[in-house]
Amino acid sequence: MLKKVVIDPGHGGADPGAVSADRKVLEKNITLSVSLKLGELIKKSYPEIEVIYTRKTDVFVALDKRTEIANKNKADLFISIHVNAALARAATGSETFVMGADKSSSNFEVTMLENSVIMMEGDDYATKYEGFDPNNPESYIIFTLLQNAHLEQSLEMASLVQKHFNNGPIKVSRGIKQGPLLVLWKTSMPSVLIELGFISNPFDLKILNNRTNHDKFASLIFNAFKEYKQIYDKNYSNGKGPELIDSIPRRDANLPQNRAKKEVIQQSETHYRVQILAVNKILRTNSPDLKGRDANFIKMGNLYKYTIGVYPTIDLAKEALGSIRKDFPQAFIILVRDGTIVPLNK
């Protein structure tokens, strides 16, 4: 059952977020207002659900702290609320992001803007975010290898938000996007980042600055949450602890011969696999993110890199890659030696 939700009002304190052309309307105030109203709607309809805010006042909260709040509380859903801005004043509409890699220029503009907040977190931000530089496009390459461990559920919530926003005060829907957003990067639950509209667009600004519309935005997100909860409680909660997938298995004299042989290959021989995703937690064997595939993981640092197949030659791996990419378009071939991923050219 869905028991905890974390609501994250974007920006705050010394970080105003996006600002209107006349400098009078600030993103941080809009996101806080909508977030508090959303939380009240959830608590009123579902008193059994614990609603947790990353901030309830006008204070600055670092991006990694927002994620930490959600993870430490073992939340079932993370909703981050934001307001968009663009150099092109004609840009209008709402959109909802999930964690992922997208090379389109419009999405990249949004993600760079949202990620630039870390520059306010002190000189050690590069250490906190593993060398990430929000102004360096090359830093975003890492996100092509990362994927939210709950991508399918995140997409479910995102689609419901955009569906209900069709009835909202800003009716232009820019759809569901994937973006390398730091605030979603290390969340260990389904997560979405909602952009209500463009503060840089005169039409959107008028709507965003009307507090009556804050109630409408909150109500639309709540309606999406209500639908999502029904789906979550039916499909994603089984009341059991996670059934863990084995990593590189240990040898066991009692293992059946065929499995023991497979494990010897995995442990010692050089071979190829197809990597399908990298996540920051172990997935259940029946996780929707694995799409019914028989997959194992290799733990590298803080990431669990999930792979399909054990192939003695790269040609066999290439043969399998085409089929695997039908389910995982981002899949690619890796070389494994002594249980560790090594560069293909070595």
C-alpha positions, 0 to 999 in steps of 0.5 A: 500500500502507498503509505508515504509521499514526499512533496518537494516545493522547488527552490526556496530561501536564497534560491528564488528559482525562475523569476518573472520579467518584472522580478516581482513573481518568484518560482519559490513562492508558487511552488510552496503554495501549490505543494502545501495545498496538495499535501492538505488535499492528500491528508484530508482524503487519506489520513492514513498516508503520511505527507512529508515536505522537503520544506514548509517555509521559505528556506533553501534546501540542497538538492541532495538533502531533498533526496535524502529526506525522501530516502530516509523516510522510505517514501513510496512516491516523490513529487517535486513541483516547479515552474519553468522558464525559457529564453523564448517567451513564446514557450508555454504549457506544463510538462512532467519529467522523470529521471532519464537521458534526453538529448533534445535541446528544449529538455536540456535547457530545463535540466541545466536550469534546474540543476544549476541550483547546486552552484549555491550549495558551496564550493564542495558541490562537485564532491557532493555530486560526484564531479557533476558540473551543471554547466558542462554538457559533458557531465550529462553523459553519465546520465545515459548510463543511469535510470531511475529504478522505478521508471515504469511507475514514475512514467505512470504518475507522470502520464496521469499528471499530464492527463489531468493538466489537460483540464487545467488553467494552462491547457497546453501540454508539453507531455512527459519528458526524461531528463538528467535531473539531480533532484530525481537522481538518487531517489529510491522510489517512483519520482516525478518533477512537475513544471506547472507552466512558464513564468517567462510567458505572459499568459502563463505568468498571469495564471501562475500568479493567481493564487486561486489557480494554485488550488486548481493546480493542487487539485489536478495533481491530487486527482493524478495522485488518487489514480496512481494510488489505486494502480500502485496499491493493486500492481506494485505492492505485494506486502512482502519484502523485496525478493533480491536478484543474485549478483555474481553468485558464490560457488556452492557444491550443492548447486545443480551442475548447469547452474554451477557451470554458469557461475564459474563462467560468471566468476572467472572467465572473460565474457560479454553481457548486455547491460540494460540499466544501472540503478542505485538499489537492488530490484525485485525479481518481479520488478516491472523495470526488468520487463520479465527478463532474466537479469543479474547485476554487477555492483560497481560503486554505488550502482547495480548494473543489470545485465542480460546473458553471458556470451563467450564472443562479442558476435553472439552478444551483438546477435542478442542485442537487437532483440534486447533493445526492443525492451531496453533501447538504451542497452549496450554490450559490456565486457566482464572479466573476473566479475568486473566490468572492463573497457571493451578495448582491453 
